Amino acid sequence: MGEKKAFVVISFAPEFKNIYDSAIKLAIESNHLIAQKADGKDKALRVINDDIVEKIEEAEIIIIDISNVEDDNQNNIDLSNIYFELGLAMARIKRCIIITQDPDNLPFDLKSYGVLGYDKNDHEKLKNDLTEEIEKALNEDAIDIFKNIQKNNTDGRVINKKSSNQSVLLKNELLDDLLSHPR
């Protein structure tokens, strides 16, 4: 088996390159994982999507930065691609660590998950906090968004209490129900 990897989903905006290089990547490497992210350059859309799916599949940990990003005119940039990749990782039952500079402005659906807030100017604290979160996540079960039994542990993360066979059966039941009752 090859080396273990972590995949980072983060904005391509220039201000996030330094956050990745000086905090996120170092936290990943301190946990003996290989840091990966999509580069978004010189690839056809289909190839980018294939690359992202492959990296999500291969990764032990997925780190997703859902921080708001502004363009040059201070308009918020659409983060739908980042949320799509988060949803894909959760549907694939991967260990996800969600980080943001805006912990008070979380989408409703993410408020029940542990989200690590950080200050964009304190890379050392982000590196230390993320190093600890990665270490904890490597020792936990992945979050299964299809589970019907959840239990919060002491630090608020949701741990899957169903076996993988029960989860597969539940997924099949949900899919059958959705297909037989279109909205």
DOVO-802978 format. One line per field, with one value per atom (N, C-alpha, C): x, y, z; chain. Coordinates in pm, 1 decimal. Layout:
// residues N
c1: [X,...]
c2: [Y,...]
c3: [Z,...]
unit: [A,...]
This chain:
// residues 183
c1: [83.1,0.0,87.3,46.2,124.3,113.6,177.5,172.8,32.8,-3.9,-136.1,-138.0,-255.3,-268.2,-381.3,-369.5,-477.2,-504.4,-632.0,-671.0,-730.3,-685.6,-729.9,-817.0,-937.3,-1029.6,-1026.1,-974.7,-952.6,-964.1,-999.2,-1011.1,-877.7,-887.5,-767.7,-728.0,-805.0,-773.0,-632.4,-556.2,-414.4,-390.5,-480.2,-456.5,-458.7,-512.9,-519.8,-394.5,-311.3,-188.0,-95.9,-79.0,8.0,-49.0,-181.5,-245.6,-219.6,-233.3,-206.5,-60.0,31.9,175.1,228.8,184.5,246.4,169.3,50.5,-25.4,-82.8,-168.9,-241.7,-146.8,-60.7,32.8,124.9,172.7,262.2,190.2,64.1,-14.4,-34.0,-60.3,-78.3,51.3,159.9,289.0,335.0,298.9,338.5,265.6,156.6,84.8,122.9,237.1,294.7,201.3,133.8,48.4,106.3,72.1,109.9,-2.5,30.7,-68.3,-92.1,-220.8,-258.2,-371.2,-375.9,-490.2,-496.0,-613.5,-626.3,-557.3,-492.0,-424.0,-507.5,-608.4,-698.8,-636.9,-520.7,-451.6,-439.8,-459.2,-429.2,-490.4,-611.5,-679.6,-822.0,-871.4,-1012.1,-1099.0,-1222.4,-1312.7,-1329.8,-1348.4,-1368.9,-1248.2,-1129.3,-1006.6,-994.4,-1030.5,-1026.0,-1120.7,-1242.3,-1337.5,-1287.6,-1231.9,-1176.8,-1063.3,-977.7,-864.8,-913.2,-1014.1,-1067.9,-1131.1,-1212.4,-1276.2,-1170.6,-1068.3,-961.0,-888.5,-860.4,-789.3,-875.4,-1005.3,-1095.6,-1097.6,-1105.0,-1107.3,-980.5,-865.7,-736.6,-705.4,-767.9,-728.2,-783.6,-703.2,-744.4,-826.4,-787.8,-848.3,-876.2,-990.9,-1022.1,-1034.8,-959.7,-967.6,-1033.1,-1142.6,-1220.7,-1227.4,-1177.9,-1185.8,-1306.8,-1407.3,-1529.9,-1533.4,-1416.6,-1409.1,-1465.0,-1534.1,-1582.5,-1463.8,-1480.4,-1376.5,-1438.3,-1364.3,-1413.1,-1327.6,-1393.6,-1319.8,-1261.6,-1202.4,-1139.7,-1238.4,-1366.9,-1469.8,-1539.4,-1482.3,-1533.4,-1671.0,-1697.6,-1817.8,-1780.7,-1870.0,-1842.4,-1835.3,-1735.6,-1718.7,-1799.4,-1864.1,-1945.6,-1857.9,-1897.3,-1823.3,-1890.3,-1978.9,-2053.8,-1963.1,-1849.3,-1758.3,-1699.9,-1666.4,-1610.8,-1716.5,-1839.2,-1946.1,-1978.5,-1968.1,-1988.8,-1885.2,-1758.9,-1652.1,-1667.5,-1713.4,-1743.0,-1852.9,-1960.1,-2069.9,-2024.0,-1940.8,-1888.2,-1804.8,-1718.7,-1634.4,-1719.3,-1823.1,-1909.9,-1990.5,-2036.5,-2112.0,-2024.4,-1896.5,-1801.7,-1754.5,-1810.3,-1781.4,-1632.0,-1583.6,-1444.1,-1435.5,-1320.4,-1296.6,-1278.1,-1366.7,-1364.0,-1335.9,-1245.7,-1220.3,-1255.5,-1355.3,-1401.3,-1339.5,-1278.4,-1218.5,-1277.0,-1274.3,-1325.7,-1273.7,-1265.2,-1234.4,-1362.3,-1476.9,-1607.2,-1692.6,-1647.5,-1722.7,-1861.0,-1884.4,-2016.0,-2117.6,-2072.3,-2160.2,-2167.6,-2182.5,-2190.1,-2327.0,-2328.8,-2458.8,-2528.2,-2659.0,-2738.0,-2700.2,-2685.0,-2659.3,-2524.1,-2433.8,-2301.2,-2285.2,-2385.3,-2373.3,-2362.3,-2410.6,-2404.5,-2271.6,-2187.1,-2055.9,-1950.8,-1845.0,-1734.5,-1664.3,-1658.4,-1591.5,-1483.5,-1363.9,-1250.3,-1239.9,-1262.6,-1246.8,-1100.9,-1058.2,-920.1,-909.6,-803.0,-771.1,-672.7,-707.1,-623.5,-483.4,-463.4,-332.7,-250.4,-306.4,-235.0,-215.6,-120.5,-95.3,-39.9,35.3,93.2,-16.2,-115.3,-226.0,-308.0,-334.1,-406.4,-329.2,-198.9,-115.9,-126.2,-114.8,-119.9,-257.8,-363.9,-500.2,-532.7,-493.1,-521.5,-440.2,-317.1,-235.5,-308.0,-362.0,-435.0,-563.8,-637.4,-762.3,-735.8,-629.3,-594.4,-561.3,-482.8,-446.9,-571.7,-666.3,-791.3,-871.7,-882.1,-962.7,-907.5,-776.6,-715.9,-751.6,-791.3,-826.9,-977.7,-1056.9,-1202.8,-1256.7,-1382.4,-1454.2,-1489.1,-1501.7,-1545.8,-1691.8,-1732.7,-1871.2,-1954.5,-2060.0,-2150.2,-2277.5,-2297.1,-2411.8,-2543.4,-2539.6,-2661.9,-2704.8,-2630.2,-2661.1,-2791.6,-2857.5,-2976.2,-2954.4,-2837.0,-2803.3,-2672.8,-2675.8,-2557.4,-2535.3,-2410.5,-2379.3,-2265.2,-2283.0,-2177.1,-2078.3,-1948.8,-1849.1,-1818.5,-1720.5,-1697.5,-1659.4,-1597.1,-1559.7,-1653.1,-1773.8,-1877.0,-1878.5,-1777.0,-1777.4,-1880.0,-1939.8,-2037.6,-1965.3,-1986.5,-1921.3,-2027.2,-1994.1,-2086.8,-2094.6,-2215.7,-2235.0,-2297.8,-2309.1,-2366.4,-2253.1,-2272.1,-2172.3,-2181.2,-2078.0,-2080.1,-2190.4,-2222.5,-2330.4,-2464.6,-2486.6,-2610.4,-2619.5,-2506.5,-2506.0,-2540.3,-2484.7,-2514.4,-2663.0,-2718.6,-2861.1,-2944.7,-2907.0,-2979.7,-2970.7,-2852.4,-2836.7,-2929.4,-2933.2,-3019.6,-3165.6,-3206.6,-3344.8,-3376.4,-3284.3,-3305.5,-3316.0,-3226.6,-3230.4,-3359.3,-3401.4,-3527.3,-3643.9,-3644.4,-3752.8,-3754.4,-3636.8,-3628.4,-3674.9,-3635.6,-3672.7,-3821.4,-3879.8,-4020.5,-4114.9,-4062.1,-4143.9,-4080.4,-4078.0,-4015.6,-4090.4,-4015.7,-4074.7,-4118.1]
c2: [-118.5,0.0,124.5,226.8,348.4,437.7,551.8,649.3,707.8,743.1,799.9,947.0,988.7,1123.1,1200.1,1331.3,1422.0,1512.4,1532.1,1618.2,1746.2,1859.9,1990.6,2055.7,2094.5,2168.7,2312.0,2401.2,2539.7,2629.7,2753.8,2850.2,2866.9,2895.8,2927.0,3073.8,3151.6,3293.7,3305.9,3406.1,3418.4,3419.9,3481.6,3492.0,3356.7,3254.4,3123.1,3038.9,3079.3,3003.9,3004.6,3121.4,3131.9,3054.2,3057.2,2980.3,2831.5,2786.1,2644.9,2610.6,2691.2,2659.8,2668.8,2769.3,2792.7,2731.7,2675.6,2617.4,2480.6,2477.0,2352.5,2241.3,2268.9,2167.1,2117.6,2208.6,2169.8,2083.6,2114.6,2033.6,1892.1,1883.0,1751.7,1671.7,1733.9,1664.8,1625.7,1703.8,1667.5,1541.9,1505.6,1381.2,1270.2,1288.8,1187.0,1152.1,1253.6,1237.6,1321.5,1284.2,1362.6,1460.9,1589.2,1693.8,1704.5,1705.9,1720.1,1819.9,1888.0,1972.1,1982.0,2015.3,2037.3,2169.1,2176.4,2301.9,2395.2,2341.1,2424.7,2490.2,2444.6,2508.4,2413.7,2469.9,2402.3,2264.9,2246.3,2117.8,2142.0,2049.8,2057.4,2029.5,2080.7,2065.3,1919.6,1831.4,1689.6,1631.1,1669.5,1618.3,1669.7,1796.3,1850.5,1770.6,1746.7,1670.7,1529.9,1463.9,1329.5,1331.8,1433.3,1448.1,1466.2,1549.3,1574.3,1448.4,1380.3,1256.6,1154.1,1140.1,1044.3,1080.1,1208.2,1249.8,1231.6,1256.9,1232.9,1084.2,1000.0,855.3,806.3,860.2,814.2,867.0,975.9,1045.5,980.2,983.6,942.1,1052.8,1176.0,1295.2,1394.7,1462.2,1571.2,1697.8,1801.1,1929.1,2027.4,2087.0,2175.5,2312.8,2414.6,2551.7,2618.7,2650.1,2711.7,2862.2,2922.1,3066.4,3145.2,3254.4,3344.1,3403.5,3419.3,3475.2,3592.1,3703.0,3820.3,3844.8,3894.7,3932.1,4072.8,4128.1,4260.6,4371.7,4350.4,4449.6,4423.1,4336.0,4296.5,4230.6,4160.6,4078.2,3935.2,3866.9,3728.2,3641.3,3555.7,3459.7,3335.5,3279.4,3159.0,3041.8,2976.2,2861.5,2728.0,2725.3,2602.5,2485.0,2508.1,2397.7,2338.6,2425.3,2377.4,2296.9,2346.5,2272.5,2141.8,2141.0,2017.2,1913.1,1954.7,1861.9,1815.3,1902.4,1863.3,1757.2,1781.5,1684.2,1552.0,1557.2,1434.2,1356.6,1425.9,1359.6,1298.1,1369.0,1316.5,1197.3,1204.9,1093.4,970.5,991.3,879.6,831.7,888.5,854.0,868.7,989.3,1023.6,1104.4,1100.7,1184.2,1327.7,1415.5,1554.8,1648.7,1741.6,1849.3,1977.9,2046.5,2169.9,2286.1,2378.8,2496.5,2621.6,2731.6,2857.3,2976.6,3089.9,3216.3,3279.8,3220.6,3278.6,3181.2,3138.5,3036.7,3081.3,3210.7,3259.1,3265.5,3240.1,3248.7,3116.3,3008.3,2876.5,2852.7,2782.2,2740.0,2650.0,2656.5,2581.9,2433.8,2371.7,2228.0,2187.8,2282.2,2249.0,2282.4,2345.2,2386.6,2269.7,2151.6,2036.3,1960.8,1999.9,1935.8,2021.2,1956.4,2031.7,2110.1,2240.9,2326.7,2404.4,2403.9,2471.8,2613.0,2712.2,2851.3,2891.4,2984.4,3031.2,3177.3,3239.1,3378.2,3374.7,3441.2,3436.7,3493.8,3566.9,3626.1,3545.5,3437.1,3356.5,3214.6,3201.0,3072.0,2968.7,3013.3,2920.4,2853.3,2929.8,2872.2,2777.3,2816.6,2726.9,2597.1,2607.6,2486.6,2396.6,2453.8,2374.6,2312.2,2392.0,2341.1,2233.0,2255.5,2159.6,2031.6,2044.1,1925.5,1836.0,1897.2,1823.2,1761.7,1837.8,1787.3,1669.3,1677.3,1567.1,1442.7,1459.7,1346.4,1280.6,1362.3,1307.6,1237.1,1301.4,1245.0,1111.0,1096.9,970.1,856.0,890.4,788.4,770.2,836.6,827.9,757.3,714.0,664.7,784.5,759.9,865.7,898.9,1020.6,1063.3,1007.5,935.9,879.3,963.2,1043.2,1133.1,1059.7,929.7,853.2,778.5,795.0,720.1,770.2,684.7,732.8,729.4,687.6,691.8,769.0,879.3,960.6,977.2,994.8,1024.4,1124.9,1231.8,1331.6,1287.9,1299.6,1273.2,1403.7,1405.1,1519.5,1646.6,1636.0,1759.1,1793.6,1733.1,1775.5,1708.6,1628.8,1561.3,1448.6,1422.7,1315.7,1188.9,1081.8,954.5,857.0,782.6,683.6,563.5,528.3,414.5,294.6,301.0,190.6,115.3,-10.8,-85.2,-44.1,-72.2,-32.2,-105.6,-230.2,-301.8,-234.6,-191.1,-121.6,10.4,80.0,205.6,183.4,78.1,47.8,16.2,-61.8,-92.4,33.7,122.2,246.3,333.1,341.1,418.2,363.8,232.0,171.2,202.1,196.4,229.3,374.9,466.3,607.2,630.6,567.8,583.1,526.0,407.1,348.1,440.9,498.6,588.6,713.2,769.9,889.8,859.6,744.0,708.4,676.3,620.1,582.1,696.1,803.5,918.5,1047.4,1068.2,1190.8,1315.0,1422.4,1546.7,1635.5]
c3: [0.0,0.0,0.0,-77.4,-90.8,30.6,17.8,126.3,139.8,262.1,288.4,247.8,197.2,141.8,208.6,200.1,239.9,120.6,90.2,-20.7,35.8,-17.3,30.0,-76.9,-35.3,-120.7,-70.4,-153.9,-112.3,-235.0,-213.4,-322.2,-394.8,-524.8,-603.2,-589.3,-512.4,-494.1,-435.7,-481.4,-441.2,-290.1,-213.8,-69.0,2.1,-62.5,0.8,-23.8,-120.2,-147.5,-25.6,36.7,153.6,272.4,289.6,397.1,376.1,251.6,219.8,247.9,193.2,203.7,346.2,423.5,554.6,671.9,647.3,758.5,722.4,622.4,592.0,549.7,454.0,404.1,515.9,598.7,708.6,811.9,840.5,934.7,880.1,751.5,687.8,695.5,656.9,655.2,795.3,896.7,1033.4,1081.4,1013.6,1042.8,945.4,878.2,788.0,671.8,619.8,502.7,389.1,267.5,150.5,121.3,112.3,85.5,-65.0,-103.4,-243.0,-255.9,-370.1,-403.8,-554.9,-605.5,-749.3,-780.2,-896.3,-927.8,-1013.8,-1083.4,-1161.0,-1282.6,-1325.0,-1437.0,-1556.0,-1673.3,-1799.4,-1814.0,-1765.9,-1779.8,-1826.4,-1906.3,-1946.6,-1824.9,-1824.4,-1710.3,-1672.2,-1768.2,-1739.4,-1667.9,-1711.3,-1649.6,-1506.5,-1484.3,-1347.9,-1258.4,-1304.7,-1225.3,-1197.8,-1299.4,-1280.1,-1178.6,-1188.4,-1096.5,-953.2,-933.9,-800.0,-743.1,-820.9,-774.2,-736.0,-819.4,-790.2,-660.8,-641.4,-520.0,-395.3,-407.2,-293.7,-259.3,-360.6,-337.9,-268.9,-308.3,-256.6,-116.6,-77.7,45.1,171.5,274.5,408.5,474.8,446.5,506.7,394.7,405.3,313.5,399.6,365.2,435.6,339.9,384.0,299.0,363.4,293.6,342.6,278.6,360.3,310.7,341.0,358.1,385.0,266.9,300.3,195.6,121.5,-9.2,-94.3,-170.3,-176.5,-249.1,-372.4,-479.3,-599.4,-580.4,-686.6,-676.9,-643.0,-672.1,-641.2,-507.9,-428.6,-297.1,-303.7,-413.5,-425.3,-388.4,-316.9,-281.3,-405.4,-408.7,-517.8,-483.3,-581.7,-564.3,-519.4,-411.4,-358.0,-390.5,-489.2,-516.1,-550.3,-617.1,-646.7,-518.7,-424.1,-297.2,-221.1,-218.3,-149.9,-222.2,-354.6,-430.2,-389.0,-380.0,-342.4,-197.5,-109.3,28.1,28.8,-45.0,-53.3,-110.3,-212.5,-272.0,-170.6,-98.6,2.0,112.9,157.1,262.9,211.0,86.8,29.3,11.7,-8.7,-21.5,116.1,221.2,361.0,391.0,365.5,393.0,521.4,583.0,700.4,650.9,690.1,644.1,760.6,737.4,832.6,759.5,811.3,749.7,826.3,752.4,815.4,750.0,824.8,771.5,850.3,781.4,847.9,901.9,867.1,901.4,983.7,1101.3,1175.3,1222.9,1226.6,1270.1,1155.6,1034.2,917.1,842.9,916.7,854.1,792.4,678.9,625.7,728.0,731.6,829.9,833.7,716.5,710.2,767.3,785.9,838.9,986.3,1045.0,1184.9,1281.9,1242.9,1333.1,1322.2,1228.0,1213.6,1282.0,1327.1,1384.5,1274.8,1288.6,1190.7,1264.6,1209.7,1271.4,1215.7,1301.2,1261.8,1274.2,1186.6,1195.4,1153.7,1201.9,1168.1,1051.5,940.8,820.8,842.9,951.4,980.1,1080.4,1134.3,1234.0,1180.2,1089.0,1024.5,1121.9,1218.6,1316.4,1398.7,1442.4,1519.4,1432.3,1308.1,1217.3,1199.3,1178.5,1160.5,1282.7,1402.1,1524.7,1546.4,1528.3,1546.9,1444.3,1321.1,1214.8,1232.7,1278.2,1307.3,1407.7,1512.5,1615.5,1559.4,1477.3,1417.5,1324.3,1247.7,1156.8,1237.7,1342.8,1428.3,1486.3,1535.6,1590.2,1481.0,1364.4,1255.1,1207.1,1207.7,1164.9,1259.5,1380.6,1479.5,1494.4,1410.7,1416.8,1293.8,1305.8,1189.5,1102.2,971.5,881.0,909.1,878.9,897.8,783.6,817.0,717.1,717.3,610.7,607.9,589.6,559.1,540.5,666.0,772.1,894.2,956.6,1032.1,1103.4,1253.7,1296.6,1438.2,1450.5,1523.4,1545.2,1694.3,1728.0,1867.1,1868.3,1940.9,1950.9,2057.7,2024.7,2127.6,2199.2,2286.4,2373.6,2299.1,2181.2,2112.2,1996.9,1995.6,1903.1,1767.4,1734.5,1605.0,1607.7,1493.2,1481.6,1439.5,1514.6,1487.4,1437.1,1333.4,1278.7,1372.5,1414.6,1504.2,1431.8,1299.3,1222.6,1153.4,1128.8,1052.2,906.8,829.1,688.5,613.2,648.2,581.3,608.6,732.2,764.6,688.5,673.0,599.6,453.1,392.3,252.7,236.4,328.5,321.7,335.0,426.6,446.3,320.8,259.6,136.6,28.8,14.2,-86.9,-59.3,68.6,104.7,70.8,101.2,70.4,-79.6,-156.6,-301.2,-358.9,-312.6,-359.6,-329.5,-209.2,-170.3,-258.5,-285.2,-369.5,-511.5,-563.8,-701.0,-714.6,-609.7,-618.0,-581.3,-521.3,-483.1,-534.7,-667.3,-717.7,-668.2,-651.9,-600.9,-712.8]
unit: [A,A,A,A,A,A,A,A,A,A,A,A,A,A,A,A,A,A,A,A,A,A,A,A,A,A,A,A,A,A,A,A,A,A,A,A,A,A,A,A,A,A,A,A,A,A,A,A,A,A,A,A,A,A,A,A,A,A,A,A,A,A,A,A,A,A,A,A,A,A,A,A,A,A,A,A,A,A,A,A,A,A,A,A,A,A,A,A,A,A,A,A,A,A,A,A,A,A,A,A,A,A,A,A,A,A,A,A,A,A,A,A,A,A,A,A,A,A,A,A,A,A,A,A,A,A,A,A,A,A,A,A,A,A,A,A,A,A,A,A,A,A,A,A,A,A,A,A,A,A,A,A,A,A,A,A,A,A,A,A,A,A,A,A,A,A,A,A,A,A,A,A,A,A,A,A,A,A,A,A,A,A,A,A,A,A,A,A,A,A,A,A,A,A,A,A,A,A,A,A,A,A,A,A,A,A,A,A,A,A,A,A,A,A,A,A,A,A,A,A,A,A,A,A,A,A,A,A,A,A,A,A,A,A,A,A,A,A,A,A,A,A,A,A,A,A,A,A,A,A,A,A,A,A,A,A,A,A,A,A,A,A,A,A,A,A,A,A,A,A,A,A,A,A,A,A,A,A,A,A,A,A,A,A,A,A,A,A,A,A,A,A,A,A,A,A,A,A,A,A,A,A,A,A,A,A,A,A,A,A,A,A,A,A,A,A,A,A,A,A,A,A,A,A,A,A,A,A,A,A,A,A,A,A,A,A,A,A,A,A,A,A,A,A,A,A,A,A,A,A,A,A,A,A,A,A,A,A,A,A,A,A,A,A,A,A,A,A,A,A,A,A,A,A,A,A,A,A,A,A,A,A,A,A,A,A,A,A,A,A,A,A,A,A,A,A,A,A,A,A,A,A,A,A,A,A,A,A,A,A,A,A,A,A,A,A,A,A,A,A,A,A,A,A,A,A,A,A,A,A,A,A,A,A,A,A,A,A,A,A,A,A,A,A,A,A,A,A,A,A,A,A,A,A,A,A,A,A,A,A,A,A,A,A,A,A,A,A,A,A,A,A,A,A,A,A,A,A,A,A,A,A,A,A,A,A,A,A,A,A,A,A,A,A,A,A,A,A,A,A,A,A,A,A,A,A,A,A,A,A,A,A,A,A,A,A,A,A,A,A,A,A,A,A,A,A,A,A,A,A,A,A,A,A,A,A,A,A,A,A,A,A,A,A,A,A,A,A,A]
